[in-house]
Amino acid sequence: MNGPVAYLLTTVGCLAVVAGVVIAAWAQRRTSRRPPGTRVAQEDPLRDRDADALRGDPRRLKPGDLVEVSGGVTYAVRGSVRLVEGAWSWTEHLLDDADGVRRWLSVEEDPELELVLWAAEPGTTITPGAPTIDFAGRRYRWSESGQARYTAVGTTTLDPSGTLRYHDYQASGGERLSFEAYGEAGWEVARGERLHRSEVMIYPRDEVA
C-alpha cells in the first residue's frame, strides 16, 4: 500500500472513531435528560419505621382515620386525593375538627417524608406564574409547577377523577404558598406549614371503632 493511500485510510479511520465517540456522548445526554419539573419517586433508606409503628404511618391515611396535630387539635379525615405526575405520586387529605374547621394535609416523599398542613386563603386575587410573590407580609419564591391526574375517595367535593394544575412557592422560613386548579376551575390559594414527624399522631379508623 503506498504512502498517500495509507495516510488517507488512517485519517478516515480516526475521523470515524471521533464521530462515534461524539454520537455516543450525545445519545447519552439525550437519554439521561429529563423534562423540567419531572421527578423520580424514591424511597428513603433511612425511613423511621419505629415512628410509623408508634405514631401511625401517614402514608396509609384514609377517610375515617383521626389525625392529632401538635397543639392538641384532632381532625377527622373526610376524604383523600391521590395525585400522580409521571413516576411521582403524593396524597392530600381533607381534614376537619370538632368546630368544622377544614384543613388539608399533604403527604409526600422526596425521598424524605414531608407533611404539610394547609389552610385555605379564600378571596385571594393573586395568580401564580411570577418568580416571586409577596403575600401576607412574606415573600415566596417559585418552587415547582406542573399538572397531575388525581383520584378522590370519601368526601372531598371533587369529581372521582380528573386533572390538577399547580404552582408551589416557598418562603425563606419554610412556609409554603400553593395554587391549585382542579379541572376547569379557577385557582385556589392556600398557605402551608411544614410539620415535624413527631407533631403528627394517627389513629386508624379500625382502632377508633
Buried (B, 14 or more C-beta within 10 A) or exposed (E): EEEEEEEEEEEEEEEEEEEEEEEEEEEEEEEEEEEEEEBEBEEEEEBBEEBBEEBBBBEEBBBBBBBBBEEEBEBBBBBBBBBBBBEBBBBBBBBBBEEEEEBBBBBBBEBEBBBBBBEBBEEBEBEBEEEEBEBEEBEBEBEEBBEBEBBBEBEBEBEEEBBBBBBBBBBEEEBBBBBBBBEEEEBBBBBBBBBEBEBBBBBBBEEEE
